[in-house]
Amino acid sequence: MSVAQDVAREERAAARLEAERLKAEARAAQAHAREDARAAAKFEHGQPTRSASKRKTLANEKHKLVSYADLLRMRE
């Protein structure tokens, strides 16, 4: 009977450790998700906004050679 009790105790301990590990993983995943959301918001907030006048200027200067980046910018 003692061996069965030892096995049951070990199984309970293993189950408890597994539950703690899963909870820790869930907490870490939530923390990473929050950090990712904050970083994305900070990145979006820091992006320069393009004014309409700059787009018009690029569109009006057709005689000028433009870079590929400017061409892509004009298409937006």
TORPA-4810 file (N, C-alpha, C, O; in nm, 3 decimals):
<nodes>
NODE_1_0.083_-0.120_0.000_0.000_0.000_0.000_0.087_0.125_0.000_0.050_0.227_-0.059_M
NODE_2_0.198_0.118_0.064_0.288_0.232_0.071_0.341_0.270_-0.067_0.354_0.389_-0.098_S
NODE_3_0.370_0.171_-0.148_0.421_0.199_-0.283_0.314_0.269_-0.365_0.345_0.362_-0.440_V
NODE_4_0.189_0.226_-0.353_0.079_0.289_-0.426_0.062_0.434_-0.381_0.035_0.522_-0.463_A
NODE_5_0.077_0.458_-0.252_0.065_0.595_-0.201_0.179_0.682_-0.254_0.158_0.798_-0.290_Q
NODE_6_0.299_0.626_-0.258_0.414_0.701_-0.311_0.393_0.736_-0.458_0.423_0.847_-0.501_D
NODE_7_0.342_0.640_-0.533_0.316_0.665_-0.676_0.211_0.773_-0.692_0.225_0.863_-0.776_V
NODE_8_0.105_0.766_-0.613_-0.002_0.866_-0.621_0.051_1.004_-0.583_0.016_1.103_-0.646_A
NODE_9_0.135_1.010_-0.480_0.194_1.137_-0.437_0.281_1.195_-0.548_0.275_1.315_-0.576_R
NODE_10_0.362_1.111_-0.610_0.448_1.156_-0.720_0.365_1.206_-0.838_0.400_1.306_-0.901_E
NODE_11_0.256_1.137_-0.868_0.169_1.180_-0.979_0.105_1.314_-0.948_0.094_1.399_-1.036_E
NODE_12_0.062_1.333_-0.823_0.003_1.462_-0.785_0.107_1.574_-0.796_0.077_1.683_-0.844_R
NODE_13_0.228_1.546_-0.750_0.335_1.646_-0.758_0.366_1.679_-0.903_0.383_1.796_-0.938_A
NODE_14_0.372_1.577_-0.988_0.400_1.600_-1.130_0.288_1.681_-1.195_0.313_1.769_-1.276_A
NODE_15_0.164_1.650_-1.159_0.049_1.724_-1.215_0.053_1.869_-1.170_0.025_1.960_-1.248_A
NODE_16_0.088_1.891_-1.043_0.096_2.028_-0.992_0.205_2.107_-1.064_0.185_2.222_-1.104_R
NODE_17_0.321_2.045_-1.082_0.430_2.112_-1.152_0.393_2.142_-1.297_0.426_2.249_-1.349_L
NODE_18_0.324_2.051_-1.361_0.280_2.073_-1.500_0.181_2.188_-1.507_0.188_2.271_-1.597_E
NODE_19_0.089_2.194_-1.410_-0.009_2.303_-1.408_0.061_2.437_-1.386_0.027_2.536_-1.449_A
NODE_20_0.159_2.439_-1.297_0.235_2.563_-1.273_0.311_2.605_-1.398_0.319_2.724_-1.430_E
NODE_21_0.368_2.507_-1.468_0.442_2.538_-1.590_0.350_2.597_-1.696_0.385_2.694_-1.764_R
NODE_22_0.231_2.538_-1.710_0.136_2.588_-1.809_0.089_2.729_-1.774_0.074_2.813_-1.862_L
NODE_23_0.066_2.754_-1.645_0.025_2.889_-1.604_0.135_2.990_-1.631_0.108_3.101_-1.676_K
NODE_24_0.259_2.951_-1.604_0.371_3.042_-1.630_0.384_3.070_-1.780_0.411_3.183_-1.820_A
NODE_25_0.365_2.968_-1.862_0.371_2.988_-2.007_0.260_3.082_-2.054_0.282_3.167_-2.140_E
NODE_26_0.141_3.066_-1.997_0.028_3.152_-2.035_0.057_3.297_-1.994_0.029_3.389_-2.070_A
NODE_27_0.112_3.315_-1.874_0.146_3.451_-1.830_0.251_3.513_-1.921_0.241_3.630_-1.958_R
NODE_28_0.351_3.435_-1.957_0.456_3.485_-2.046_0.399_3.520_-2.183_0.436_3.622_-2.241_A
NODE_29_0.310_3.437_-2.234_0.249_3.465_-2.365_0.168_3.593_-2.360_0.171_3.673_-2.454_A
NODE_30_0.094_3.614_-2.251_0.016_3.737_-2.238_0.109_3.858_-2.231_0.082_3.961_-2.293_Q
NODE_31_0.217_3.846_-2.156_0.311_3.957_-2.144_0.373_3.989_-2.280_0.387_4.105_-2.316_A
NODE_32_0.411_3.885_-2.354_0.469_3.908_-2.487_0.367_3.972_-2.581_0.402_4.059_-2.660_H
NODE_33_0.243_3.929_-2.572_0.138_3.988_-2.658_0.119_4.135_-2.625_0.104_4.218_-2.715_A
NODE_34_0.120_4.168_-2.495_0.106_4.309_-2.456_0.224_4.391_-2.506_0.207_4.501_-2.558_R
NODE_35_0.345_4.337_-2.491_0.464_4.409_-2.538_0.459_4.428_-2.690_0.495_4.534_-2.740_E
NODE_36_0.416_4.325_-2.762_0.406_4.336_-2.907_0.304_4.443_-2.947_0.328_4.521_-3.039_D
NODE_37_0.191_4.446_-2.877_0.088_4.546_-2.907_0.141_4.687_-2.879_0.118_4.779_-2.957_A
NODE_38_0.211_4.702_-2.767_0.268_4.834_-2.736_0.371_4.876_-2.840_0.373_4.991_-2.883_R
NODE_39_0.456_4.782_-2.879_0.558_4.815_-2.979_0.495_4.851_-3.112_0.540_4.944_-3.179_A
NODE_40_0.391_4.778_-3.151_0.322_4.809_-3.277_0.257_4.947_-3.271_0.265_5.023_-3.367_A
NODE_41_0.193_4.978_-3.158_0.130_5.109_-3.144_0.234_5.220_-3.146_0.213_5.325_-3.208_A
NODE_42_0.346_5.197_-3.079_0.452_5.298_-3.078_0.509_5.318_-3.218_0.535_5.431_-3.259_K
NODE_43_0.527_5.207_-3.290_0.579_5.217_-3.426_0.482_5.293_-3.515_0.523_5.383_-3.590_F
NODE_44_0.353_5.258_-3.508_0.253_5.327_-3.590_0.246_5.475_-3.555_0.232_5.560_-3.643_E
NODE_45_0.256_5.505_-3.427_0.247_5.645_-3.383_0.367_5.725_-3.435_0.353_5.843_-3.465_H
NODE_46_0.482_5.661_-3.445_0.603_5.731_-3.486_0.618_5.747_-3.635_0.711_5.815_-3.680_G
NODE_47_0.531_5.687_-3.714_0.544_5.698_-3.859_0.507_5.838_-3.905_0.406_5.894_-3.863_Q
NODE_48_0.589_5.895_-3.992_0.555_6.029_-4.041_0.434_6.023_-4.134_0.419_5.930_-4.213_P
NODE_49_0.350_6.121_-4.122_0.233_6.126_-4.210_0.271_6.202_-4.336_0.346_6.300_-4.330_T
NODE_50_0.220_6.158_-4.446_0.249_6.225_-4.572_0.144_6.332_-4.596_0.023_6.306_-4.590_R
NODE_51_0.190_6.450_-4.622_0.094_6.557_-4.649_0.049_6.548_-4.795_0.120_6.494_-4.880_S
NODE_52_-0.068_6.601_-4.822_-0.122_6.598_-4.958_-0.038_6.683_-5.051_-0.025_6.652_-5.169_A
NODE_53_0.020_6.791_-4.999_0.098_6.880_-5.085_0.221_6.809_-5.141_0.260_6.834_-5.255_S
NODE_54_0.283_6.721_-5.062_0.400_6.649_-5.112_0.361_6.556_-5.226_0.433_6.544_-5.325_K
NODE_55_0.247_6.489_-5.211_0.202_6.400_-5.318_0.171_6.480_-5.445_0.203_6.435_-5.555_R
NODE_56_0.109_6.596_-5.429_0.078_6.678_-5.546_0.206_6.726_-5.613_0.215_6.729_-5.736_K
NODE_57_0.305_6.762_-5.532_0.431_6.809_-5.588_0.496_6.698_-5.669_0.544_6.722_-5.780_T
NODE_58_0.499_6.578_-5.616_0.558_6.467_-5.690_0.480_6.439_-5.818_0.539_6.408_-5.922_L
NODE_59_0.349_6.449_-5.812_0.268_6.421_-5.930_0.286_6.528_-6.036_0.281_6.497_-6.155_A
NODE_60_0.308_6.652_-5.996_0.321_6.761_-6.092_0.458_6.766_-6.159_0.471_6.823_-6.267_N
NODE_61_0.559_6.708_-6.098_0.694_6.715_-6.154_0.719_6.596_-6.248_0.804_6.512_-6.221_E
NODE_62_0.645_6.592_-6.357_0.655_6.478_-6.447_0.781_6.484_-6.533_0.827_6.381_-6.582_K
NODE_63_0.836_6.601_-6.553_0.955_6.613_-6.636_1.080_6.565_-6.564_1.184_6.543_-6.626_H
NODE_64_1.071_6.549_-6.434_1.186_6.512_-6.353_1.198_6.360_-6.344_1.097_6.290_-6.341_K
NODE_65_1.319_6.309_-6.339_1.340_6.167_-6.313_1.314_6.141_-6.166_1.359_6.216_-6.079_L
NODE_66_1.241_6.035_-6.137_1.211_6.004_-5.998_1.266_5.865_-5.965_1.281_5.780_-6.053_V
NODE_67_1.294_5.846_-5.839_1.344_5.715_-5.796_1.228_5.617_-5.787_1.111_5.656_-5.790_S
NODE_68_1.262_5.492_-5.776_1.160_5.388_-5.762_1.079_5.408_-5.634_0.958_5.384_-5.632_Y
NODE_69_1.145_5.451_-5.528_1.075_5.477_-5.402_0.973_5.589_-5.420_0.861_5.580_-5.369_A
NODE_70_1.012_5.694_-5.492_0.918_5.803_-5.518_0.802_5.756_-5.605_0.688_5.796_-5.585_D
NODE_71_0.832_5.670_-5.701_0.726_5.616_-5.786_0.626_5.538_-5.703_0.505_5.554_-5.720_L
NODE_72_0.676_5.455_-5.613_0.586_5.380_-5.525_0.506_5.474_-5.435_0.388_5.451_-5.410_L
NODE_73_0.571_5.578_-5.388_0.504_5.674_-5.301_0.391_5.746_-5.377_0.285_5.772_-5.320_R
NODE_74_0.415_5.777_-5.505_0.313_5.847_-5.584_0.192_5.757_-5.609_0.080_5.806_-5.623_M
NODE_75_0.214_5.627_-5.616_0.104_5.535_-5.644_0.010_5.518_-5.527_-0.105_5.479_-5.546_R
NODE_76_0.056_5.548_-5.407_-0.029_5.528_-5.288_-0.140_5.629_-5.281_-0.220_5.627_-5.188_E
</nodes>
